[in-house]
Amino acid sequence: MAVPDFQRLMLPLLKLAADGLQHTLAETVERLAQEFQLSDDDRAQLLRSGQTRLYNRVGWTTTYLKKAGLIQAVGPGRFQLTDRGRDVLATQPASIDVAFLESRFPEMSEFRKARSRREVADEEPPAIFNPADGTWNQRAGVEERVRETLELSIPNEAIRREALRFLALAIENADEERGNAWNLRETEHGLRLMTGRLLACEIAPSKIRVSVIGPIGDDVRGALGAEAEKDWEFKQVPGGLLLTFPVEHAAEALDLLKVGLNSFVEVAMARVRRSVSLEDHVPEAVAYIASVVGRELPQPVAEAQDAEQLDDPSDEDDVGASREPRVRGRAPIFEHGQRSIASLMSDIEQEVIALPDLQRPFVWEDTKVRQLLDSLFVGFPVGTLVFWHTSNDKDARALGAERPGLRATTLVIDGQQRLTSLYAVMRGVEVVGKDGATRKITIAFRPRDGRFEVADAAIRNDPEFLPNVTELWDGRRLTSQIRRDLMNALRDKGRAVDDKYENAVDSNLGRAHAISDYRFPTVDIRKTATTQDEEVTEEDVAEIFVRINNQGTRLGQADFVLTLLSVYHGELRDRIEERARAMSQGTVVGIDTQQLLRAVCGVAFGRARMSAIYRYLRGVDPTTGEAGTARRLKLLGQLDDAAKECMEPTPWRDYLLRVKHAGFVSQSLVASENAIVNAYAFYIRGRKAGVPKSKLDEMIARWLFGTLLTARYSASSETIFEQDLARVARLGAEDADGFLRALDEAMGETITGDYWTHSLVSALETQKARAPAALAFRAAQVVLGTRALFSDQLLQNLLDPPAQGARSASEAHHLFPVAWLQARGIRDRRLINQVANLADVGWHENSVISGHGPAEYVPRLRQKLAIDDDRWGRLCAEHALPLGWESMEYEEFLRERRRRMADIIRVAFRQLGGEPDAPPLTPPWFLPGAEAVWQRIVETERALRGVVREVYAARFGEAAARRIEDALPERERESSHARSGRAPSVRRRSASSTTSTSVSYRPSCSRRTSGRMLVGASAGHRTRSNGSKLPSARLRPSATRLPTSVRLSAIAFFARA
């Protein structure tokens, strides 16, 4: 069972002390654990402080009982029952809790009032989830405490509301991905949303912390004033960033970071393999946020979950899965040592020490460099440096070297940022920043009090400061000369300088200069006395690196490949990183280094698994398993050639046009970046195969649309990509037709006839706005030139959010508003938020619609915007809305719209060249205005049939006309018409009805089935009493199915009319 809260422990602990003996806290913890039958795992649960949860709760229990006077301290860590405690036990209470104590002992209330908010929250019993109705109990006072905390943290009401809107978005995204793997926690000054075991969003005083998947451009960071935190957790999430920005920018962040946040939540939830504890969840905080933002928010569902067997997102080989016995242990492969900073700087200058690009470019802020110098100045430890000493020559980039390559035998594995900082400051050289640009790090020093500061204009003009500490070590001036110049500058400014001041300056300048003598502890990885026969491999070094930096997490295979490139071909690694940044600027979707590397490898080797690429680049012979230099150089050459093809600006520009042609004009429409990158690899391979540009452009747009629609690369992406590459790898070098055929066949295995009518319709039955099918519908609307609902603006022009501003031009609007549905008893959020209930409208129209029902707001908006029937029919067709949808029952509307949404996606797929031999969809209601055209065709035929009946009755008599009508099936006949002599009304045939062989004055316009229209008389002629045949009407006496061309021509004619 779970560890009981401290209030449930009160009565058992008091009973335990009833023997009158002294008891220790450790003894009490053990006896209570036995009484509650706690497992070893329950006993071992840790709090963030490192204390076990059970020990902490027993401690709080004793504190409360002591404050109430029921037990007393009798020594360090010991307690004993008091007379008051004995009296309480004599009353045989059913339970004891805080309310019990406060109601009987006034000193208890005083104690509670003196506790801080955070301490009271820690003592709060956890909220309880009721599986029967799926609700959480609301604890008294908790929501009020959350409100007070946030009002103190963010006093401005408008800013607080925008911050909570941002948090509400994160909550809804988390719940859409996985309703049982997130929780909202209360912190001392705010709230923290956890997705799985990773932080998604946190509101704190004056700032918001949010996790996103980048790249996040400098323009966005600048607009938000955001800074990226270095957090080891996000080495687990490729492209993950933890951004901190002022809370005043929450409104802008809602637009600028929405996609990045959605992507992070999706990846974080996909990594959850075990059930997540919801014990820390604060349902009252969710209720409070909902009251502020004005809409219902979900609560997590606490379910007992077995460990899930999900595909690893990295799709790597499970190297630990083998059951074969092997000898793995060995003697240490490192030695400890010490190196002075001066000797390290000298070795870097002489290119003895090289720094392969095992980490990203220099990413420290100047303030962190200042802190490093300050720590060295006051003698604090600043960590250990790890070096790899190898007897082999490695191509690696030397920091400060003019040549891009060198032959160095000492490589820095850990400590690159510290050495880069020191070398840049002490030698005054430029570093490569995270944006790829070069810059100098300038730190100032004030000898009066030994303070380091990042230099700015004010500091440079202050005579007390040495504006650049590089002067202490570059040898241009002696320390004594620096001192004299500082003193003279102060006197020239009229500053008073006494002996005490001069002594402080002398001491601090000398100590600062002596930083170069500081001795770093080192770990030197090399052959040792016990490992002379064993050379340390690149795999060993890479594993050591990642364990140091990643808290024991295994290095991904893509990281191994990048490591090898750093060591064997650093220039190529640099080009890939630089081009990845450049290719991400101003594009629909960003591409990071690993993704570009994957595309390059797919082009070079026709392989997607990074484990295989890693063996390739090490030159491993597939037969002997030995690594060879010649083979490695050959394969590196292939990779280099493929990289040049992939990184040329022209193909990338042309490919991005194909992405937009497929409807994906915004990053918000892309469900999987893998699909974008993988399709680019096929685009380059198609160019190499000699596919004509027009055919290749059409094929890639269709392939991209299909793979994003079906989520082809959302799970086990490396495995599927490897299989797809294998299809084209088997083809001849210039088999253009085979290339096109291979991709179409791969797509055809998933996208079948049943897919459109069953699988896709089912996939659209979701409340996840970022579900692949939902995003594909919006992309299909772009392909078909859809305009926003209630607008003349093309949806394509509205989907991209503005660079600045609080709201995007287009918003997803609930066609049946949330408040309207809830007022009618529909409260299931998953039903309310169905994607079939969403449509893109301009944000102004969304504001006007508010919470009114569609039967009320549609006529009002149509009148206000002067939308006539023809234009309204066109808008409804483009947005998959049945005519008259505003008056339909809600669930019937959802079913009908999902079917139409699937049709629109299918039509867009066909417009991109898919299903070339398939018959046209009938009836073609999805064509703009087609619904209204069909209605006009029906009305026209009704009038024509009325004329035919009148002519027939005039020539052969009313009885003859009635006899023909009597031959109709009962369900097709309207008896009131026969008696009144009026022309029969036209009625839609039911979906199950069969074609009548007798004359029908009604068109069979079932839009769900055949789409055929019946015109004519009975197949068999009626006869007069004398046996002669009754003359028939001029229309042919047969049930005729109008050809598709005729029906489409009719639509075109009436559309023009």
N, C-alpha and C positions, 0 to 999 in steps of 0.2 A: 504494500500500500504506500501512498505518498506520505511524506513527512508531515505530521499534524502541525497545524498552526499553533502559536504560543498559547492561545486562549484554551485550546483543547487539552493542553498539557497542565493547566493550572490545578484541576482537581486531582489527577493522578499523582502529581508531584506532592501536593499537600497530604494525600493519603500515604505516600511513601515516607514522609517525615513524621507520620503519626506515632511512630515508635519512640519518639522523644530523643533519639540519638542524633549525633552530628553526622552530616552527610556532605560529601564533596561533590563538586559539579561534575567531574569526570564519572564518578560512580552513578550519579543520577542520570546522566546521559545514557550509560550502558543499560541501566535497569528499565528506563522508559523505552529504549529501543527494543528490548525484549518484550515488554508488555504490549507494545503496538505491533510486534512481529515484523519489524522493518528488515528488509533485505540488506545485503552488503552494499548494493548499489544505492539504496535509499540512504544508508548511513554515510556513504562517501560523497553525496551531493555537495558541491562547493558553491559558495557565494563568490561574487567578484572580488571580495576582500581576501579570498583564500581560506576563510573559515568554513567549516562544514555547516550546512543548513540546520541540522539537528542541534548541534552545540550552540549555535546562535539563538535558536528559539528557546532552548532550555534556559539560556542566560537571560533572555527577556522575561521568561516566566518567573524566574527567581527575583528579578528586579521588581516586577509588579507586585509580587506577593510580599516582598520586603517593604515596599512603599505603602502597602495596605496594612502592614503590621501583622501579617499572618505567619511569617517566618522572620528570623533575625540572623544577621551575620555573627558568627562566633569565632572567626579567624579567617585568614586568607583563603578564599575559595571554599569556605565551609559555612553551612547554615543549619538552623535548628528550628523546630516548631515552637511558636509562642502560645501563650494562654488564649489570645484572640483567635489564633488559628485552630486551636483545639475546640473552642466554642463554635466556630463555623462548621467544623466537621461534625459536631454533635447534632447540628440541625439536619444532617444528611442531605445536602443540596444535590439536585440532579446534575448540575453543571456549575462551573464558575467561569465567568468571563469578565471583560472590562466593565460592562454595564452592571454586572452584579457587584463588583467592587466599588464603583462610583456611587451606586445607590445606597451603600451602607457605610462607607468610610470617606468623610469629606476630604481628608488629606490626599485621597486618590485623585479627586477632581483637580486639586491644585497642582499635583504632579503632572497630570495630563496637559493642563494649560501651559506649563513651562516647557513642554517638549516642542521641538521644531517641527515644521511641516514634514520634512524628510523623515525624521525619526518616527513620527506618527504613521506615515505611509508605510514605513518598513514593518511596523507592528500590526498593520491592518491584516485581518484574515484574508486569504485569497478569495477572489470572486468565484462563484460556483456556477457551472454550466449545467443546464437542465436538458438532457438529451431528448426528453419526451416532447418538448415544444420548441427546442432549439434556441432557448433564450438564456441570458446571463442574469443572475440576481444583481440588483442595484443596491449597493451598500450605502447606508445613511451617511451623509456628509462628504462622501468622496467626490461627487461631481462638483459640489461647492468648493471643495479644497482645490480641485484642478482649476476651476474658474479663477479663484483668487491667485493661484500661482502664476497663471498666464497673464492676468491683469497686472501683476507686479513686474513680471518679466518684460511685457510689451504693453506699456501704458496706453499707447495710441490705439483707439478702437478700430479705426479703418485699417491700420497696418496689421493689427492682430487678426482681423477678419481675413485679410489676404493671405497671411501666413497659414491660417487654419484651412483656407481653401486649397492651398498647395498640399498640406498634409492630408486633406480629405481625398485629393486626387491620388496620392500615393496609397492610401488605404483601399480605395476602390480598385486600383490596379492590382494590388497584392491579393485581394479577395477574388478577383476574376481569375487570376492565375492558379491559386490554390487556397481554398477557404479554411484549411486546417493547419496552415504553416506560417502564420504571421501573428504578431501580437503588438499591442500598443502599451508601452510602459511609461510609468510616471518617474521623472527624474527630479532632482532637487529644485530645478528652476524651469522645468518644461516637460516635454513629451518626446518619446523616442519610439519610432516604428521599426520593428525588426521583421525582416523577410527571411524565413528560415533562421539561420544563425548569423546573418549579416545585417548591418545597419542600412536601412533604406533612407530614412529621413529623421531629422531631429530638430526640434524647435527649442532654442535656448535664448537667454537674454541677449537681445540685439543682433542675433545671427541665426541662420538656418544652415544645417549641414545636410547634404543630400548626396546620395550615391548615384552615379550615372555611368553609362557606357559612352565613351567618346568616339571620335574626337570632338572636343569642345573648342571651337575656334577662339582666337584672341579677341575677336569682336564681341562674342557672347560673354566671355569672361570680363571684358572691359565694361560692357553694359550693366553687368550685375555686380561688378566689383568683387568677383569671385577669385578665390585662391584654392589651389589643389593641395590637399593634405597628403603626406606620405603615410600610407597605411599598409602594413604587410598583408592584411586580409585580401586586398584587391589584386595581389599577384595571382590569386585564385580565379579571378574573373578577368579574362582578356579584355583589355581596353577600359577596365574599371577605373573610375576616378571618384574620390571623395572631395566634394567641393564645399567650401564655406563662403557664404556671402551675407551681407547685411540684410536684416529682416525687412528693411524698407523696400527692397527689390523683389519681394515675394510675388507681386503681381506680374512683373516682367518675367520672372522665372517660370511662372505657370505656363507661358507659351514657349520660352526659349529652351527650357530643360525638360519639357514634357516627354519628348521622344526618348531622350537619353535615360530618363528615369524609368519609363516603361520598359526599355530594353534591359536595364539592370534588374528590375524586379522579375522579369521573365527568366533571365539567366539564374538569378539567385534562387528562385523557386525550383527551377529545373535541377539544381544541385542537391535538393533535399532528398535524402535517402531514408531517413528515420523520422518517426513521429517527433514533432516539436512540442516541448512543454509550453502550455499556455498558462502556467501558474502565475506568471508576472503580469498577465493581461489585465488592463484596467478598463472594463466595459463602460464605466461611467465617463471616462475621458472621450470615448467614441460618441456617446450620447451628447456630451457637451459640444463637441465639434459639430455634430449634426444640427444642433439648435442654432449654432452661429452661422453655418453656411446655408441653412434653410432647406436641407434635403436629408432624406433618410440615408444613413450609412450602414454598411454591413458590419456584423460582428463575426469573429472567427468561430469555426465549429470545432469544438473539442471532441475528437474521435480517437478511439484506440486504434493505432495504426501499426501494422506489421512493417518490418523493414522492407522498403520497396526496392525492387531490382530495376533501376533505371539505367539507361545507357549513359556512360560517362560522356559529358559534353565534349571532352577533348578527343574522344574516339581513339584513344591510344591502346596499344597492345597491353594486356595485363601481364606485365613481366613477372609478377609474383604468383601467377596462377599455377605454374608447373609444380607437380608433385614429385619430380625427380629429386633424389638426394644429391646434395652438392656441398663441398667444403667452401665456406664463405668467410670465416673469420681470418684475421691476419694481424701481424704486429703493427704498431703505429707507423704511419707513413709521413710523420711530421716531427719537427724539432722546435723547441722554443728558443727565442733569442730576443735581442734588443738592438734597435738601430736609432741613431740620432737623426733629427730632422735634417740637419746639414748634410749628412752623408746620403740620405735619401734623395735630396734635391740634386746632389752631384751625380748620383747614378742615373737619375732621370735625364739630366742634361747630356750625359755621355751615352745615353741609349742602352744602358745596361738593364735598367728596369723599363718594361713596356706595360702599357695598360690596354689589353684587348677589350673590345667593346662588349664585355659581358653584361654591362648595365647600360641603361639609357644614357644619352648625353648628359652633361652637367646640368643638374636640375635644382641644386640648392639655391635658395634665395640669399641675397647678400647679408640679411640679418643672421642667417645660420652660420655663415662664414665668420661674422663678428663674434658669435657665441663660441665658435671653436677657438678663435684666438684668445678670447677672454678666459676660457677654461684652461688653456695652456699657460696663460699668464699667471693665474692663481694656483697652478699646480694640480688641477683636477685630472683624474683619468679620462681619457677620450677614446678608449677602445683599443682593440688589437688590429694589427695589419696582417693579412694572410697573403703569402707569396708562394708562387709555384716555380720551383727551380727545375728546369728540364735540360737534358743534354741535347735535345733536338732543336733544330732551327725552326722558328715559328714566324710566320708573317703576321706581325701585330703592329698596331699603331702606337708609336711612342709619344707620350704627352710632351709637347714642346719641341718635337723634332720637326724639321722642315720637310723631310722625306716621308711619304706615306707608308713606306715599308722599311723594315729593319730586320736584323738578326739578333734578337735578344734572348737571354736565357733565364731571365727573371720576370715573371708576369704577375701583376697584381690581381688577386682573386677577390679580396674584400678590403675596402678602404679607398676605393677609387675617388669618391667624393671628397674625402678628407685630404688625400694627397693632391688632388686637382686644386682644391681651395688653397692649400699652402703654397703650391708651386705657382699658382696664378698671382697670389699676393706677394710672395717673396721675390719672384722674378719679374713681376709686372707684365706677364704675358696674357694674351686673350684666351678666353674659353669659348666653346661652342654651347650656346644656350639651348633650352628645350624647344625653342622655335627654329633652331638651325642657324641662327645668326650668331656672329662673334661679338664679344664684348669684354671689357675689362672690369675687374672687381676692385673697387676702391674703398678701402677702410681707413678711417682717420683715428688718431690716438691723442688723448689729452693727458700729458704727463703729470699734470697737477694732482689728479686723483686716479690715474691708471685706467681710464675708461676708453673702450673701443666703440666707435660709432660708424654707421654707414655714412659716407661723405655726401653732403648736399651743399647747396650754395651758401647757406648760413654758416655751416661748419668751416667751409673753405675760407671764409672771410674772418673767422675768429682766430686771433693770434695765439690763443691758448692751445689750439689744436695743431698737431702735425697732420697736414691734410691727407697724406698718403703714407701708410706705414711701410710701403715697399722701400722707402729710403733707409729704413733701419738695416736692411739686409742687402741692398744692391751694391754697396761699396762706394758709392759716389761721394758720400760724406761720412766722416767718422761720427760716432755717437757724441763725442765732445763738441764737435762743430755743430751738430744739430741742436745740442743744448744751448750753446752760445747764441745761435741764430734765434732760437725761441725767446731767450731772455731779452735780447736786443729788441726784438719785435714788440714784446710786451712793454718795455720801457718807452719805446717810440710812441706807443699808444697812450702813455701816461699811466700805465698800470703799476701799482705798488708791488714790488717783489722783495720779500724778506728772506731770511735764512731758512725758515721753516719751509717756505715755498720752494726754494732752490734745492733743499735736501730731498723733498718729495719728488721733484723733477728728476734729480740725479738717480735716485733709487728706482723709480718707475721706468725710466729710459733704459737703464741697465738690465732690469728684469725683462723688459719687452725684447731687447736685443738678444737676450739669452734664450728666447724661445727656440732658436735654431739648435740649441744644445739639448732640448727635450728628447728623451729616449722613448720611442714607441716600443711597447712589447710586440713581438712578431711571432707568427706561426709559419714556419718554413716547410712547405711540402716538398719532399725530395727523397731520394734513396737514403736510407739510414743504415746504421751498422747491422741492423737485423733484417733489412729488406734489400740487400745489395743485388739480389737476383731478380728483383721485381720492379719494373718501371711503372711509375704512376701514369695512368692513362688520362685522356681528355674526359672520358666519362666520369672518372673518379673526381677530377677537378670540378667539373660542372655540377656533380652531385654535392660536393662540399660547398660550393658557392650557393646553391639554392637552399641547402639546409641552414646555412648561416643566415641567409636573408629571408627565408620563407618559413621559419619555425618548423622545420622538419618535413615540409611538403615536398613531394617528388617533383622534379623538373619535368615539364611537358616536352614531348618529342620535338615540337616546333622550336622550343627554347634550345634544345640540344643542337638543332640544325643551325640556328642563329649563332650559337656558341662556336660551332665548327667554322662558320663563315668568318667570325671575328678572328679566329686563330689562323685559318688558312687563306682567307681572301677578304681581309678587312675592308678593302676598297669597294667590293661588291656589296657587302653588308651596309656600308655607308650610303651607297647609291640607292639601295632598296629603301632604307629609312627615309632618305631625302625625298625620293619620288613618292613614297606613300603619303608624306605630308603634303606635297604639292598636288597630288591627285585628289586629295580630300578637300581642297579649297574650293568652295562655291559649288559643290556637286550635290547630287540627290542623296548620296550616301557616302559616308567616310570610309576609308580603307586603311587599316593599320598595317604595320610591318609584317606581322605573321600572315595576314590574309593575302597580301601581295606576294609574299614568299610562296604561299600555297598555290596561287595561280601560276607563278613562274615555274614551279616544280611540275605542275600538271602539264604545262606546255613543253618543258624540257624532257621529261621522262615518261609522261603519261601515267604518273602515279600520284596518289593523293595522300596515302598514309605517310605521316612524317617519320614513323619508325623505319619504313623502307628507304625514304630519302636520306635519313641519317646514315644508314649503312652504305648507300650509294656514295655519299660524299666522303666517307672515310675510305672509299676505295676497296670495300670488302668484296673479295671474290666469292661468288655464290657457290662455287664448288668446294674450295678449300677453307673458306671462312676467314682467310688471312687478308689483312689490309695492305694494299699496295700503293706506293706513291704514284706510279705512272697512271694507274687506273683512276686514282683520285684526281689527278690533274686533268685527265681527259673529261671526266664527268663535271668537274668545276668549269671547264671550258664550255660544255653544253649548257650548263646552268647560266653562265655569263651571256651566252648568245640568246637564250630564251628571255633573260631579264631585259636585254636591249629591246627585243620585240615588244614585250609587255609594257615597257616604260616609255615608249615613244608617245609623245603628246597626241599625234593625229589619231591613231587607233583608239586611244582612250576617249578622246573627244567624240569620235564617231560612235563608239559603243554607248556613251552616255545619252546620245540622241536616240538610240534604240531603246534604252531604258525608259525614256520619257514617251517614246512612241507606243510602248506597251502599257502606258497609263500611269506609270509610277513617277509622277512629277514631283513628289515630295518624299522626304525620308519618313514622314508619318505613315505612308502607305506601304512601306517595305517591312514585311514580317520577319525576314531573315536576310542578314547581310551576306551569309554564306552563299545564298542563291545568286546574288549580284556578282560576287567574286568568281564563283565557279562558272557562271555564264560567260564572264569575260575570258576565262581560259579557253572555253570552246570557241569564242569569237576569234581569238588569235590562232587557234588550231585550224579553224575554218579558212582563215586567210592563207595559212601555210598550205592547206589542201587545195587551194586554187578555186574555192567556191566563188562564183560571180558575186560581186558586191550586193546587187539587188536581192539575190536569193539568200545570201548570208544575212543581210539585214532583216529580212522577213523571218527567217528561221530563228534567229537569236531573239527577236522580240517575242515570237510565239513561245519559244523555249522558256524564256524568262517569265512570261505570264503564266505558263503552265506549271513551272516549278514552284513559283510563289503561291499560286492557287492551291496546289496539292500539298504544300509544306514538304516538298521532296527532300530538302536539306535541313530540316529542323531537328531531326534526331538521327543519330548515327551518320552524321554528315560526311565524315571521311570515308566510311564504308560505301555509301551510295555514290559519292563522287568517284571513288576508285572504280566501281563497277561501270559507271557511265563512261569514264575515260577508257576503260578496257574495250568498250564497244567500238570506239573510233581508232584505238591503237592497233586493232587487227587489220585495218584497212590499208590499202596501198598509199604511197606517199602523196599522190595527187588524185585520189578517188573522191572527187567533189560530190558526185551523186550518192556514193556510199555514205559519205559524211552526213548529208541531209537525211538520208533514209535511216541511218542509225539513230539519230536523235528523235526523229518522228516515231520510230518503232518503240524507243524507250518511253516516250510520252504516251503512246497508244496503249501501253500495258496498264497504265493507271487511269487514263481518261477514256473510258468506254461509254457506250450509250447509257448504261445503267448509272454511270457516275453522275451524269447530268440530272437525271430524273429522280435518283434516290440518294446517293452518297452526298452530293453537293447540297441538296435540299436539307438533308439531315445536318450537315456541317453548318448551315446557316441558322440552325435552331440553337443559338448561343447568345449569351449576354456579353461575351468578350468582344469589345469593339476592335481589338487588334488580332482577332482570329484571322487566319490566312484567307478564309472564304469571305469574311466581311471586308477585309482590305481589298481583295480582288474585285468585289462588287464596285467599290468606289473607283478602282483603277479602270474597270470596264466602262463606267460612266464617262471617265475622261476619254477613253478610246472612242466612244460613240458621240462625243461632243455635247454631253449633257450640260444643261444650265442649272444653277442652284434653284431650289424650290422657291417660288414666289420672287424670282429674280430673272433679269435678262443677262446676268453675268455668267460666263462659262465657268463651270466648276473648276476646271484646270487653273484658272487665274486666281481662284480664291483659296486653294488648298495650301499654298505656301504661306506660312505666317510672316508678318512683317518683321524687319530687322529690329524695329523699336515699336513700342506700343503695348498696351495691356491685353488686347484681345486680337485674335486672328480674324481674318475677313470672313471665314466660314466657320460655322459651328454645327455639331451634330445635335439635331433637335428631336425631342420626343414627339412623334406625330400625335400620339395619345399622351398628353402630359402626365407626369408622375402624380401631381396633386389630384388631377381629375380622376385618374384610375383608382387612387387610394380612397377617394371619396365614395367610390362605387364598390368598395370591398376588395379590390385587387391590390394586395400588399406584398406579394412575393416579388422581391427585388429582381430575382433572376427572370421573372416573367415580364416585369415592367421594362427592364433594360435590354430586352431582346433587340438584336441588331435590325430585325425587321420592323421595329418601332422607331428607328432612327433615320433621319434624312438630313442632308446638308442644306442649310439655309444660311443666308447672311445674318451676322450677329444682330443687326438692327431688327430684322423680322423676328428673330428668336426672342428678343426682348419684348416685342409687341405681343407675341403669342402667349407668353407667360404660362398661366395654368388653366387657360380656357380649353374646353373640349373642341375637337375638330369641327363638329357640326356648327359651332358658334364662330370659331376664328376663321375658318376657310372662306365662308361667304363675305365676311367683313374684309379680309385681306384681298380677296378677288375684286371687291368693289373699290377698295382704296387704291389698288395698283392697276385697275382697269384691265383685268385679265379676262378676256372673252372665252367662250366655250372652246374654240379651236386651240387657243394657246393653252388653256387649262388641260385639255386632252393631251396635248403634246408634253406638258410638264409631268402629268400623271404617268404617261407611258415611259418617259425617261427615268422616272424614279420608281418604276415597278409598282405603281399604285393603281388598283382597280378603280374605274369610274364609280363614284358614289361611296368610296371607301370611308369617308368621314361619318357615314351613318351605319357602318357595319358593326357587328359584334366584334369585340376586341380579338378574341382568339381565332375567330374565322378570318379576320383581317390578317393576322400573323401568318396563318397557313397559306392564304392566297398570295400574300406578298412574297413569302419565301420562294414559292414556285416561280413567280415572275422574276425575282432577283436572280435565280439560277438561270432562267432563260436569257436575261440580259448578259450575264457573264459568258454564256455560251455564244451569244451573238458576237460579243467582242472578240472571243477566241477565234470565231470564224472570220471576222474582219482582219485578224492578224494572219490569216492563211490556214487556220485549222479546219479539219473535217471538210476538205475540198469536194469530196464526192457525196456528201450527205445531202438528203433532200432538204428543202427549206422548212423552217419551223412554221407550222400552221396551227391556228391562224397567226398572222404576223402582227399581233397586238403591240409588240414591243417597238414597232416602227413609230416615230414621232407622229402623233395624231391619229394612229391607226384605230384606236378604240372609238373615237368620235366618228371616223369614216365608216367603221362597221355599223355603227348605230344608224348612220344616214343611209347606208345600203339597205338595212332592214326596213327603215321607214319608206324608202323608195319602192322596195318590193311589196310592201304592204299595200301601198297605193295601187301598184300595178295589178296585184291579185284582186283588189277590190273592183278595178275596171274589168278584168277578165270575168269575174263572177257576174257582174251586171250584164255584160255582153252575152254571156252564156245563158243567163236567166231570161234575157229579153228574147233570145232566139229560140231556145228550147223549153222555156217555161221554168217557173220557180220550183216546180216539183222535181224537175230533172237536176237542177242544181242542188236541191236538198238531198236527193237520192245519192249523189256523189259524196256529199258531205257525210251522209249517214254511214258510208262505207269506211270512214276514218275510225281508227281506234278511239275508244271512249276518252282516253287521256289527252287525245289531240283535238277533241271536239269541244266546242263551247255551245251548248244547246240554246242558251239565251240568244245567241246570234241568229240561229236558224229561225226562232220564233219571231224575232224583231225585224228580220230582213236586212240588218246592218251587215256591213262587211266584217268578216271575222278579224279579230285582233291577232297580231303576230306574237307567238309565244316561243320562248327558247326551249328547245327539246332537252330532255334530261340526258345526262351523260350515259345512261344505260339503255336508252331507247334505240331501236333499230330503224333503218330507213323504211319508210312506208312505200308500198307499191301503188297506193291509190293517190288521187290528186291531192295535193296539199297546197293551200294558199299561204302556208307559213314557211319561211326559210328555216332550214335546220342549221342554226347558228351556234351550235354548241362549241364554245371556244376551248373546251377541255378535251374534245375528242377529234372528230373527223374534220371539222372546219368546212364541211360540204354544204351546198345550198340546193334545196329541191325546188325545181320549177317544172310544172307540167301536169298531165292528167294521168289517169289510171293506165296501167299497162294493158288491161283488157277493156274493150269498148262495151258500153252499155247498149242495149237494144230496145226498140219500141215494141209495143204490144203486137205489131204486125210482123215482127222479126227483123225489120230493117235496123241497120246500125244507127245509133245516135251520132250525129256529127260531133267531132271533137273540136276543142279550141285550136287556134293556130299554133299554140305552143306544143312542142312535141310531147306526146303522152308517155314520157319515161322519166324516171328519177335521174336527173343529170348531175354529175359532179363537175363543177366548174373547174377548168384547168387553173393551175397556180398562176400562170401568166395573166389569165383573164381577171382573176381576183386581185392580183397586184396592180393591174392596170386600172381596175375600178377604184382601188384605194388612191392611186396617184391622181386619177381624174377628180375624185371628190376632194382630195387634199388641195388641188389647184383651185377648185371651185370655192 
